[in-house]
Amino acid sequence: SYAKHVRDGIIEDKTYLPVIYEMEEGEDWEDPEVWQRVNPALGDFRRRDEFEQLMDRAKKVPAFRNEAQRLYLNVHTQQKTRWFTKEMWDASEANETLEPGDVEAFGGLDLSSKEDLTALVICWQDDKVYKFRQWLWIPEEIALQREREDKVPYTAWIREGWIETTPGSYIDMAYLHTRIVDICYEYGCKTLAVDPWNAASLVTQFTDEGIEAQVFQQTRRMFNEPCKELEARLEAGDVRHDDNKAMRWMAMNVELDTDRDGHVKPTKPVQRSKRVDGITALVMAVSRAMHSEEAPMPGVW
């Protein structure tokens, strides 16, 4: 995963040279030409007859097929279906400064647990195009430690302005409240969907400040409609963002969790070092923008 992020320019690391041999999505895993390309030693010190026997077993034994593709064709089976493609996300980069002007804006706030980042996204519609800005926070005193553990350049992103820090070694809710209120006032955001984790006091405080804060339950039914709306708009080219590097990294991490009824919600991969908080906040903001003329927030009460 780290090699792919370096290769694709999501993470900058000039000391790391990624060389990956793997079967691409949509290729025929039974094709000998694919075997050769992803196994450059095949026919040299990698015996071809032994390899053919393994592939023949995979054809006959479905339970072995996934393992064979992972071990011998280098298919990254640990990750579920990734939601966004790099091309889809990069094509939505704005060529202008994103400001809502007189258009009504809506917010999504994903509060952090001990390990995650806190994310605020302000979203608005401009001629049927979703535009958004994001703010990401990490505690100042643990940023370097988290960078070493996650192998993600948090400190560089902080220097470049893509992530902000909060004082201390944990998310300072008082500081965060003040900062979020200032952003909402600046961008004309009067409605905020809030992650219910540790949000009770914040919701009351935002309401006292004149910002309508509504708890957004983290269920597939709540996320389903805005997820599909965001995906459709991205595919149609009707989304604009400011190419925040940390947000781009999250967009390349996020997966979809689907139930048997087809309802979806964004989720992070198995790897604990990957974050998707900014994308979760974006979907929550899109939900409010979609239903700006409806009250209350869609759901069962």
Disulfide bonds with the S-S distance in Angstrom:
none
